[in-house]
Amino acid sequence: MKLFTKIIFLIFLVLLSCKSTTPKSDIKSNSSPATGYQGQPPSPIVPTVDKPVQRQWKGTWSFNDKTVFFSNDFDGARLNGVAFDGNDHYTVWITAENTPINVSPWYAFKVWSKSPKEVVIKLSYQDSRSRYYPKLSKDGIHFKPIDSALYKPLNPGEGDFGIKAAPEFVELKVQLDEAPTWISAQELYPSKRIEAWVDSLSLENHIKSYSIGESHEKRPLHLMEIGTENPEKKAILVITRQHPPEVTGFLAMKSFIETMGGTSEQAKEFRKNHTIFAVPLMNPDGVDHGHWRHNMGGIDLNRDWQNFNQPETRSVRDFLRKKEKEGYHFVFGVDFHSTWDDIYYPLDTLATGKKGKIVFDWIKRISERLPQRKTNVKPSEKLSPTTVSRTYLFVEHGMPAIVFELGDNTPRDFLKQKGKVAAEELMELLENK
């Protein structure tokens, strides 16, 4: 194992010595945390034909004393190398699936010890900084942020938001025993866990699920159909997890769907006139492989809504075309994501006209019900190219649509509340339209 560790270390040094083409974040926030993240620059047009992806080695790391062990042998894991530095200090390396890539350095691994001890673990990244605040778990299901007293940033960044504000490295003090401790960038929601959630909701008579296609690695792309067929065939589309690390967007979507599919009188009445179609996991391969951003084609799926080179985006495109041929009329689309803070990315009414006004009415109503946390709005006036989902859904299918972003560190109880409020307000707006 000592030789293997040295080999991994040498490979990592070679990676660091190479000039990556990963774009540096040039977002400069002139706001404070009280006013919120001001958003990202316009999405670049990039090729979406398959690119090579580096698969991570899966297994267990041990060292000469064979007392402490690290593992990435589970769905959603990301751990590319470990070195024992002496004195119960370990350095772990996290690398991306390919480059250039968005700076979303996902990590997830297990660590344990034959005998109880405290260790220090340093997180180090390929051409990135420490964006995600570590979460710990003893069962891989229930996670809590690490105690701040056990978290040490190294080489702190500058500013309030964006990757430049994050520390270059962090050190974690972790108490180990024979039972593994999971350390992860965000809560773990790999494909099997999401499928179990979908199956649990599908026990209701008005909810069913089925596959509308397959990923690169032939994982099913599950779709939830909520509601019985309504006379006017009005429908809404909900998607999420195009980008694997964006768990907070998924959690808000989860609450959103549970509310629309729930037993309230409002939800029951809404489903008489609207059917909800939801794809809760757009990128199952990337999620299960612990990718930073891309699918197994090495592509950002939310740049492929024009050329449709990837099977995941093609599956949704083909599904929408099929439903429209069956007479369905899509009246709203929501794509849940995560970023540095809560933000909405709608299409400006200068581009959409009156048809897009409902999106801004929705944002206003959510904000009025949740005034305790300001959410920024950054509209786009561009309807071409249709490389991102929101623009494609409006241009090709005529549905007012939005990219609904939740912050990486938004409190989890607020995520649930926001998803519920968003569903309630959208149902009321669409019912009264």
Secondary structure as UniProt FT lines:
FT   HELIX           2..17
FT   TURN            33..35
FT   STRAND          60..61
FT   TURN            64..65
FT   STRAND          68..71
FT   TURN            75..76
FT   STRAND          81..86
FT   TURN            87..88
FT   STRAND          89..94
FT   STRAND          108..113
FT   STRAND          117..125
FT   STRAND          135..137
FT   STRAND          144..145
FT   HELIX           148..150
FT   STRAND          151..154
FT   HELIX           163..165
FT   STRAND          169..176
FT   STRAND          181..184
FT   HELIX           191..201
FT   TURN            202..203
FT   TURN            205..206
FT   STRAND          207..214
FT   TURN            216..217
FT   STRAND          220..226
FT   TURN            231..232
FT   STRAND          234..240
FT   TURN            244..245
FT   HELIX           247..260
FT   HELIX           265..273
FT   STRAND          274..279
FT   HELIX           284..288
FT   TURN            289..290
FT   TURN            296..297
FT   HELIX           301..303
FT   TURN            305..307
FT   HELIX           311..325
FT   TURN            326..327
FT   STRAND          329..339
FT   STRAND          343..347
FT   HELIX           349..352
FT   HELIX           353..356
FT   HELIX           357..369
FT   TURN            371..372
FT   STRAND          376..377
FT   HELIX           389..397
FT   STRAND          401..407
FT   TURN            408..409
FT   HELIX           412..431
//
